[in-house]
Amino acid sequence: MPKPRSIQPEQFELLRKALGAALRVDVNLASLTTFQIGGNAKAFISVKSADELALAVSTARAAVVDYFLLGAGANILIGDRGYPGLVIHNQANAARVENNLLIAESGAMVYPDIIGLAADAGLSGLEHYVGIPSTIGGALWQNLHFLSPPPDRLRTMFIAAVVQDADILSAEGVRKTVPCDYFEFGYDYSVLHDRADVVLSATFALAPAEKTSIEHTMQANLEWRGQRHPPLASEPSAGSIFRKIEGIGAGRLIDECGLKGLQAGGAQVSPRHANILINTGGATAADVCSLIMHIQKTVEKETGYWLEPEISFVGEFAPVRRLKTPAAGKTY
């Protein structure tokens, strides 16, 4: 991700004139992320509808201001020096059911809001993603996926399977509806990675099912996820840090290198899941980056594999200190 540019006074004035009193300055972002880490946004606005989202993005583009769309705040690490541009917090969450379709604005939370709405309507197709912190927009951005519990353990489910279409604000500034194929979905990928399109809302084609059956699947998936992942409430994290290596788990490689429990400042390799770093309290982005760099070098040296991060690095980062050949479980 290119380094964002700082807002200039004349640009800020353009934002203020278009967005009004909703525009705020120097807003801390840590509490808006699942990692509970991050500095301040130089400019910040929370939007409550698809129209407000489109206006905020269009205004930022017209003022040539770098902006970042913040949804659930998962799968990202915000730098300790914050974001020097405009952060648009997407809280556009209107949703409705029409026959077997569920239509939701892009700031709606997949869980519990949208999955709960689908379950109450007796519609199946989204319950597999229960417990995953993501907005609708974030789900399309990364093609949200889930490795199902036994007996279907080897079956990875992708949200692309139930996306019918979406309303977007295109990179060219046009609001339009695009079909599922437009997104070119892949593993942890959609065309949104490469185009500046913004999802305003999405339509999901679901299948009628018994509510009790849907709730059973939800409970099984929650239990499976709870066994494998540290609880966000007590152990904040950004989810899996490194991309999957086909046939070889990134967490398995990290574990084999004896790095579970390794700690730098307030950041730690989770003792429960080696591909998750947790904030034990007061962790900085620099702490997390120190661990990431050490893990990469150690795993490459001992196994020959290079681990690529799958989280996004947002904003400006302070210098990172290098760890000395640490032993697992040791704090630095």
C-alpha positions in Angstrom: 0.0 0.0 0.0 1.5 3.4 -1.0 2.4 5.8 1.8 -0.5 8.1 2.3 0.0 11.8 1.9 -0.8 14.3 4.6 -3.9 16.5 4.2 -3.0 20.1 3.4 -5.0 23.1 4.9 -6.7 23.9 1.7 -7.7 20.3 1.1 -9.1 20.1 4.7 -11.2 23.2 4.0 -12.7 21.5 0.9 -13.6 18.5 3.0 -15.1 20.6 5.7 -17.3 22.6 3.3 -18.7 19.4 1.7 -19.0 17.2 4.8 -19.8 19.7 7.5 -19.7 19.2 11.3 -19.4 15.4 10.9 -15.8 15.8 9.9 -13.5 15.4 12.9 -9.8 15.8 13.5 -7.1 13.8 15.3 -9.4 10.8 16.1 -7.6 7.8 17.7 -8.2 4.6 15.6 -7.0 1.9 18.0 -10.4 1.3 19.6 -11.9 0.9 16.1 -9.7 -2.1 15.2 -9.8 -5.7 16.5 -6.0 -5.4 17.3 -6.7 -2.4 19.5 -3.6 -0.8 18.0 -3.0 2.4 16.0 -2.4 6.2 16.1 -4.7 9.0 15.1 -6.5 9.9 11.9 -5.7 13.4 10.8 -9.3 13.7 9.5 -12.1 11.3 10.3 -15.8 10.9 9.4 -18.3 8.2 10.3 -20.9 7.6 7.6 -24.3 6.0 8.3 -25.7 5.3 4.8 -24.6 4.3 1.3 -25.3 7.8 0.1 -23.2 9.3 2.8 -20.4 6.9 2.0 -20.5 7.8 -1.7 -20.4 11.5 -0.8 -17.4 11.1 1.5 -15.4 9.1 -1.1 -16.4 11.5 -3.9 -15.4 14.5 -1.8 -12.0 13.0 -0.9 -11.4 12.2 -4.6 -12.4 15.7 -5.7 -10.1 17.3 -3.1 -7.3 14.8 -4.1 -7.1 13.6 -0.5 -5.8 10.2 0.4 -8.5 8.2 2.2 -8.9 4.9 3.9 -12.2 3.0 4.3 -12.4 1.5 7.8 -15.0 -1.2 8.5 -14.8 -3.7 11.3 -11.1 -2.9 11.7 -10.1 -6.6 11.3 -7.2 -7.9 9.2 -5.4 -4.6 9.5 -2.5 -3.0 11.4 -2.6 0.7 11.8 0.7 2.4 12.3 1.6 4.1 15.6 1.9 7.4 13.8 -1.7 7.1 12.5 -3.2 8.0 9.1 -2.3 11.4 7.7 -5.3 11.5 5.3 -9.0 11.0 5.7 -10.4 7.9 7.4 -14.0 7.1 6.4 -15.6 4.8 9.1 -18.2 2.9 7.2 -21.3 2.3 9.4 -23.8 2.2 6.6 -25.7 -0.9 7.8 -29.3 -1.0 6.5 -30.4 -4.5 5.4 -33.5 -6.2 4.3 -34.8 -9.5 3.0 -36.7 -9.8 -0.3 -37.9 -13.4 -1.1 -34.6 -15.4 -1.1 -32.4 -12.3 -1.5 -30.7 -10.4 1.3 -29.6 -6.9 0.5 -27.2 -5.1 2.9 -25.2 -1.9 2.9 -21.5 -2.4 3.0 -20.9 -1.3 6.5 -23.3 -3.9 8.0 -21.5 -6.5 10.1 -21.6 -10.0 8.7 -21.9 -11.4 12.2 -24.1 -11.0 14.1 -26.3 -8.6 12.1 -26.6 -10.1 8.6 -26.2 -13.7 9.6 -28.9 -13.2 12.3 -31.2 -11.5 9.8 -30.8 -14.4 7.3 -31.3 -17.0 10.0 -34.5 -15.4 11.3 -35.8 -15.4 7.7 -35.0 -19.1 7.3 -32.3 -18.4 4.6 -29.1 -20.4 4.4 -25.7 -19.5 2.9 -24.1 -17.1 5.3 -24.1 -19.0 8.5 -20.7 -20.5 7.8 -19.1 -17.1 8.5 -20.4 -16.8 12.0 -18.0 -15.3 14.5 -15.7 -13.7 11.8 -15.4 -9.9 12.4 -16.1 -8.4 9.0 -18.4 -5.9 7.3 -20.1 -6.7 4.0 -17.6 -4.5 2.2 -14.7 -6.2 3.8 -16.2 -9.6 3.0 -16.3 -8.8 -0.7 -12.8 -7.1 -0.6 -11.2 -10.3 0.6 -13.7 -13.0 -0.5 -14.4 -14.0 3.1 -13.8 -17.7 3.6 -14.0 -20.3 6.3 -12.6 -23.8 6.7 -15.5 -25.8 7.8 -15.4 -28.0 10.9 -15.6 -31.8 10.8 -16.9 -33.8 9.0 -16.3 -31.3 6.2 -13.0 -30.1 7.5 -11.2 -29.9 4.1 -14.0 -27.8 2.5 -13.3 -24.1 2.3 -16.4 -22.0 1.9 -16.2 -18.6 0.1 -18.7 -15.8 0.4 -18.4 -15.3 -3.4 -20.6 -18.4 -3.7 -23.7 -16.5 -2.5 -23.0 -13.0 -4.0 -25.4 -12.1 -6.7 -24.4 -8.5 -7.4 -23.3 -5.3 -5.7 -23.9 -1.6 -6.0 -20.5 0.2 -6.3 -19.0 3.7 -6.7 -16.5 2.9 -9.4 -13.0 4.2 -9.6 -14.3 6.5 -12.3 -16.9 8.0 -10.0 -20.0 6.2 -11.5 -22.6 4.5 -9.2 -23.7 1.2 -10.8 -24.7 -2.4 -10.2 -22.2 -5.0 -11.1 -22.6 -8.9 -11.2 -20.6 -11.3 -9.0 -18.1 -12.0 -11.9 -17.0 -8.4 -11.9 -15.1 -9.0 -8.7 -12.9 -11.8 -10.1 -12.9 -13.5 -6.7 -10.0 -15.7 -5.7 -8.4 -16.9 -2.4 -8.1 -13.7 -0.2 -8.7 -11.7 -3.4 -11.1 -9.6 -5.3 -10.6 -7.0 -8.0 -11.1 -4.4 -5.2 -7.4 -5.0 -4.4 -6.5 -3.5 -7.7 -9.2 -1.0 -8.4 -10.4 2.0 -6.4 -14.1 0.8 -6.5 -16.1 1.2 -3.3 -18.8 -1.3 -2.5 -22.0 0.5 -1.4 -24.2 -2.5 -0.9 -24.4 -6.1 -1.9 -27.1 -8.6 -2.7 -26.8 -12.3 -1.6 -28.8 -15.1 -3.2 -29.7 -17.5 -0.3 -31.5 -20.8 0.0 -34.6 -21.5 2.2 -33.8 -23.8 5.1 -35.1 -24.7 8.6 -34.0 -22.1 11.1 -33.0 -24.8 13.6 -30.7 -26.3 11.0 -29.0 -22.9 10.3 -28.6 -22.3 14.0 -27.1 -25.8 14.5 -24.5 -25.0 11.8 -23.8 -21.6 13.4 -23.2 -23.2 16.8 -20.9 -25.9 15.4 -18.9 -23.3 13.6 -18.6 -21.0 16.6 -17.4 -23.9 18.7 -14.9 -24.9 16.0 -13.6 -21.4 15.7 -13.4 -21.0 19.5 -11.2 -24.0 19.8 -8.7 -22.7 17.2 -8.7 -18.9 17.7 -8.0 -16.8 20.7 -11.0 -14.8 21.9 -11.0 -11.2 20.6 -12.5 -9.8 23.7 -9.6 -10.8 25.9 -6.8 -11.3 23.4 -7.2 -8.7 20.6 -5.7 -9.7 17.3 -6.0 -9.0 13.5 -6.7 -12.7 12.7 -4.3 -14.7 10.7 -1.1 -12.7 10.0 0.4 -14.7 7.1 -1.0 -16.0 3.9 -1.7 -19.7 3.5 1.0 -21.8 1.7 -0.8 -24.5 -0.2 -0.6 -27.8 1.5 1.4 -26.3 4.4 0.0 -24.3 7.2 1.8 -21.0 8.0 0.9 -21.6 11.7 2.4 -25.1 11.5 5.7 -23.7 10.2 5.8 -21.1 12.9 5.0 -23.6 15.6 7.7 -26.0 14.3 10.3 -23.2 14.7 9.4 -22.9 18.4 8.0 -19.4 18.1 4.7 -19.9 19.9 4.6 -17.5 22.9 7.4 -15.3 21.7 6.7 -11.7 22.8 8.0 -8.3 21.8 6.7 -5.5 24.1 2.9 -6.0 24.3 2.6 -8.2 21.2 2.8 -12.0 21.4 2.7 -15.0 19.1 -0.5 -16.7 20.4 0.1 -19.8 22.4 -3.1 -21.2 21.0 -2.6 -20.4 17.2 0.9 -19.6 15.9 -0.4 -17.7 12.9 -2.1 -15.2 15.2 -0.4 -12.4 17.0 -2.2 -11.0 20.1 -2.1 -7.7 21.9 -1.5 -8.7 25.6 -1.9 -5.0 26.6 -0.3 -1.8 25.4 1.1 -3.4 22.2 2.3 -1.0 19.5 2.4 -1.5 15.8 6.2 -1.5 16.1 6.0 -4.5 18.5 3.9 -6.4 16.0 6.2 -5.5 13.1 9.2 -6.7 15.1 7.5 -10.1 15.6 6.5 -10.3 12.0 10.0 -9.7 10.7 11.5 -12.1 13.2 9.0 -14.8 12.3 9.7 -14.4 8.6 13.5 -14.6 8.9 13.4 -17.5 11.4 10.9 -19.6 9.3 12.9 -18.9 6.1 16.2 -19.9 7.7 14.9 -23.1 9.3 12.4 -24.3 6.6 13.1 -22.4 3.4 9.6 -20.9 3.2 9.0 -17.2 3.1 5.8 -16.1 4.8 3.8 -13.3 3.2 1.6 -11.2 5.4 -2.1 -11.3 4.6 -3.1 -8.3 6.8 -3.0 -4.8 5.5 -0.6 -2.2 6.9 -2.3 1.2 7.1 -0.9 4.6 7.7 2.6 5.7 9.0 4.8 3.4 11.0 7.5 4.1 13.6 11.0 2.5 13.2 11.0 -1.2 14.0 13.6 -2.7 16.4 15.1 -6.1 15.4 14.8 -8.9 17.8 17.9 -10.8 18.8 17.7 -14.5 18.1 15.0 -15.0 20.8 13.9 -18.2 22.4 10.2 -19.1 22.4 8.3 -17.7 25.3 10.9 -15.0 26.0 9.8 -11.3 26.3 11.8 -8.5 24.7 
